[in-house]
Amino acid sequence: QFLTAQMAETQNGITLAGRREKFLSLKWEPVEGAACYALFQEVRDAWDLVTMAENPKDTLGSLRPGNSYIVRVVALDSSNNRLAVLGPATFITEGPEDKRQPKVKFDKLDAHWEEVLTMYPEPAAKADPYSGGTPCPYGWQCTLFDNLAHCAVYGHPRPLECPNGAGCNLSNTSKDHNKQFTH
């Protein structure tokens, strides 16, 4: 069986822009805030970092005709934080099907992908107005605003507006309450 080019094929956000016997040209939509894109290729049931591309496109070269190649892309910000993950996508080079290509062990591949992702943490939650150096485990839903020790550990900003309002009776009796809240 002979595998022929099928242009503009898109899988999980990655588009095949061009295909030859030894090359695959790939592109993807730009990710807002991305400084670069880490392009990974499956090699022997593991993910191999092929390149760090500045633009949302790249070409895999030195490939074998008629082989399938699995790729993934991680969009990174300037601090190497993961903004988005694209793929996996599987594309085949032109040429007669290579029946000698080994089968991929997807359980090993998936386990290795989890290891890869640990190298690129997600950025701190920007939607959490109370986020400090250590993210609060309760996020924006935190109700421990009046716990001074909790707020010191998780860096909740101080002072907050008093939840009891302007007529709060604690403003005259509690120093901790006054450190936490404005009246």
RAVEN-V200714 format. One record per helix or strand. SS is the DSSP state (~ for helix, > for strand). FROM is the first residue (numbers start at 0). TO is the last residue. If there is no record, write none. Layout:
SS | FROM | TO
SS | FROM | TO
//
This chain:
> | 1 | 2
> | 8 | 10
> | 13 | 18
> | 23 | 27
> | 35 | 42
> | 45 | 52
> | 56 | 59
> | 67 | 75
> | 81 | 91
> | 94 | 95
~ | 105 | 117
> | 121 | 121
~ | 138 | 140
~ | 147 | 153
> | 159 | 160
~ | 169 | 171
~ | 174 | 179
> | 180 | 181
//
